[in-house]
């Protein structure tokens, strides 16, 4: 009997091409910078316990482990609930990939070319390649029990990361611009002085390279 595994412990092999239903791979639509900048954050309410479970589930996943805390938080906020009944196929081998799933409760079975390879249970995840590639699904995932999942689609995932990248770039550009402005006055300092304790500072002179004070 095959044991229930966590997402990171289970590797789904590539299916045999002669068996897989062939479909054209879906290349992700190019996201324009304006669209990413104007992206409106999605927030689907979740309690603290659910947020912590999502963090634990994807902490070692290569698609999420390198992200900043605010990026991961935005992704968790955007994840939506999906439910499936026992025996229902959640993803079908050969179909176009769109969503990444994290199991909140229940258990699913993995099939490749109709062969049962294993199970994934609570806090497990599957379908991460759909977030970065438009290739057909490599396996069929069926609900062994009634399951509740959290999912995020490729478009939302990419918008979040691109908007974050743009914001970081603008911040760096702003910092570099400030450094450049400061660089023009390198080697020069302004001397300020108050006439009384309650008065404002006034400029009384400048110091240049080799000048001293104290």
Secondary structure, DSSP 8 states (H G I E B T S, - for coil): ---EE-GGG-------TTTS------------HHHHHT---------HHHHHHHHHHHTT-TTTTTS-HHHHHHHHHH-EEEEE-TT-EEE-TTSB--EEEEEEES-EEEEETTEEEEEE-TT-EE-GGGGT---B-SSEEEESS-EEEEEEEHHHHHHHHHHHHHHHHHHHHHHHHHHHHHHHTTTEEEEEE-SSTTS--EEEEEEETT----
